[in-house]
Amino acid sequence: MRIVMVGSGYVGLVSGACFADFGHEVVCVDKAADKIEALRNGVIPIFEPGLDQLVESNVKAGRLTFSTELAGPVSEADVVFIAVGTPSRRGDGHADLGYVHAAAAEIAASIKGFTVVVTKSTVPVGTGDEVERIIRETNPDADVAVVSNPEFLREGAAIEDFKRPDRIVVGLSDERARPVMTEVYRPLYLNQSPLLFTSRRTSELIKYAANAFLAMKITFINEVADLCEKVGADVQDVSRGIGLDGRIGAKFLHAGPGYGGSCFPKDTLALAKTAQDHDSPVRLIETTIAINDSRKRAMGRKVIAAVGGDVRGKKVAVFGLTFKPNTDDMRDSPAIAIVQALKDAGAIVSGYDPEGMNNARQMMEIDFATSPYEAARDAHVAVLVTEWNAFRALDLDRLKSLMAAPVLVDLRNVYRAHEVEAHGFAYHSIGKG
Ligand SMILES: NC(=O)c1ccc[n+]([C@@H]2O[C@H](COP(=O)([O-])OP(=O)(O)OC[C@H]3O[C@@H](n4cnc5c(N)ncnc54)[C@H](O)[C@@H]3O)[C@@H](O)[C@H]2O)c1
């Protein structure tokens, strides 16, 4: 199959490289000329484990190429994926579909012969109808089937998720697209990954419902963690105790500083807005959003309490800036709100992240250190915000010797209290009464 991926970011590049690895001929297109230039020179513009080797081997095999122009590749394609961003629209939180609509119009102008146009971006219900309308209006002769195929990969484990998905969801209204999409995913289909065909609107909603449910699950355990602190219980044991129940499941039950990232915050908001527009509000999700927003700043207050209630003029070391480990993605990272809360209270913040420093520099003004130890020098408190492996086995004696005061706030429950306290630290974790 000849596949074009419009948008070569976290989703487009991973999907494109994986499709090439399945044996398809893939062109990854992006408007950002510097991204395409880098990719052509063998430089991967994002950090995603294993992506460099996957791209390199498929480029070498001649199955994966990169372009800033979509006209030529689209005219020869069997399938064109739209994998552009759908950020929150400023002001009201609806998904901003500007990039999707623009991509649809550009694709329409270049289509030749029957082509399946697939929206992989996360888009509100009804977007497929609009994409189809734009294509037909721009090019009335275009022979297209417009399909929804949301992506469920997680950054940091994106290739594994793409190649071993729990399910593949395909929403279509034109039956001609069914054999094409089956062929696109043939290796996974043969591997028994469930391929779920639905209506286009259903498929669009599945993606939002999935993300909203996961965000709600995280928020649920975060509230239970707060209760644990009040009543003298241990949230990790509660998570295990409920997670072993097959009806509940153990995943997404890790208490922490609140969810962040490029998906959950914007997708929960977009779902809530869609639901309001249809006079069918999703109150659980509206509440989830409100709880999560306030939680991030509450984490700032937790740090301030750990240093005795006043952080003015004191140095705070922040370990981990990205929204989760194994990515360089800083979008909506809890670290942003936590750092802001600390700076607002007069703290001097120094931070370190294994892969997120370049992106973090665009988003916050702090002292950027070259290691956790450098960040901790003369600090009155260290805060573990993102559970990178690099922070799981810190040399606590060294850390203590560098700090002005040995205080560790562990927002990911990476350490055990008795271990850290044995090194002379005051230790604060999440959900342990
Ligand atoms: N990042 C994730 O973990 C993830 C997971 C599942 C779904 N999604 C969804 O996938 C979509 C893409 O997310 P992302 O994180 O890959 O975004 P991203 O910002 O990393 O990448 C989007 C890319 O599209 C490019 N682009 C925009 N308009 C274009 C056009 N007309 N032609 C060519 N290129 C264009 C941009 O330059 C950018 O490189 C979003 O809807 C997101 O919600 C993301």
The ligand as a Gaussian input file, in Angstrom:
#p B3LYP/6-31G(d) Opt

LIG

0 1
 N        0.982000      12.512000      21.263000
 C        0.275000      11.459000      21.629000
 O        0.652000      10.701000      22.535000
 C       -1.024000      11.155000      20.947000
 C       -1.615000       9.904000      21.150000
 C       -2.823000       9.612000      20.501000
 C       -3.420000      10.578000      19.691000
 N       -2.826000      11.802000      19.538000
 C       -3.463000      12.784000      18.658000
 O       -2.750000      12.785000      17.419000
 C       -2.750000      14.094000      16.849000
 C       -1.322000      14.551000      16.604000
 O       -0.662000      14.637000      17.860000
 P        0.925000      14.783000      17.964000
 O        1.260000      14.693000      19.408000
 O        1.566000      13.870000      16.982000
 O        1.083000      16.301000      17.459000
 P        2.442000      17.055000      17.049000
 O        2.200000      18.473000      17.341000
 O        3.608000      16.346000      17.637000
 O        2.529000      16.836000      15.465000
 C        1.662000      17.431000      14.543000
 C        2.469000      17.769000      13.301000
 O        1.593000      18.131000      12.242000
 C        2.256000      19.103000      11.449000
 N        1.256000      19.763000      10.596000
 C        0.243000      20.600000      10.969000
 N       -0.474000      20.948000       9.880000
 C        0.067000      20.319000       8.820000
 C       -0.248000      20.258000       7.438000
 N       -1.299000      20.914000       6.906000
 N        0.544000      19.532000       6.617000
 C        1.604000      18.857000       7.127000
 N        1.937000      18.855000       8.434000
 C        1.170000      19.571000       9.269000
 C        2.942000      19.985000      12.461000
 O        4.000000      20.715000      11.894000
 C        3.431000      18.942000      13.486000
 O        4.748000      18.510000      13.198000
 C       -3.517000      14.976000      17.840000
 O       -4.846000      15.055000      17.454000
 C       -3.405000      14.197000      19.148000
 O       -4.466000      14.467000      20.023000
 C       -1.639000      12.092000      20.131000

